Amino acid sequence: MRVIAGTARSLKLVTPEGLDTRPTTDRIKETLFNMIQFDIPGAAFLDLFAGSGGIGIEALSRGAREAVFVDNGKEACLCIEKNLKHTKLDASAAILKQDAFVAMTSLEYRKTFDIIFMDPPYHKELAKKVLEYLTVSSLAGPHTLIIFEEALDADLSFLEDLPYEIVKIKQYKTNQHVFVKKESTT
């Protein structure tokens, strides 16, 4: 796994050992960032269930103003820290070794993010729970782009009951990225 573009282009990243994380492949990461390339410069980026931090690091490398990485795994947080130092992007980053919901609560009313990315464990309804939380949270404003990764066979019907507009769904062989924004109240 490596950084695809930007100031840290081509630098290799370390990933946690074992099956607890599923690092996003370089090809999928490149496709994702090609879709959001114009949203990244100057953005405040939140990387939930961050794993190795590859997505948030890619955002920083491409010009995001700041990134907050959230993961409750000790090894994952150590990898994020090593990767940030290796890419020299640590000055613009914060790592929260916490449960995603504890971290979001601690960030409440302190930050509003331009982009929120999450890659929770599949088939545990964590994306749904985070999206429910974000409906009333100050972390996501009306222009915040929320992207979540899910298994290809995941049931997304829960989105019908939440006040989000689906911007785009990009499907790959085994997973998908779903792009949503809060529905406009006007």
Sequence and secondary structure as in RCSB ss.txt:
>XXXX:A:sequence
MRVIAGTARSLKLVTPEGLDTRPTTDRIKETLFNMIQFDIPGAAFLDLFAGSGGIGIEALSRGAREAVFVDNGKE
ACLCIEKNLKHTKLDASAAILKQDAFVAMTSLEYRKTFDIIFMDPPYHKELAKKVLEYLTVSSLAGPHTLIIFEE
ALDADLSFLEDLPYEIVKIKQYKTNQHVFVKKESTT
>XXXX:A:secstr
 B  SSTTTT B    SSSS     HHHHHHHHHHHTTT TT EEEEET TT HHHHHHHHTT SEEEEE   HH
HHHHHHHHHHHHT GGGEEEE S HHHHHHHHTTT  EEEEEE   TTSSHHHHHHHHHTT TTEEEEEEEEEEE
ETT   GGGGGTTEEEEEEEE SSEEEEEEEE    
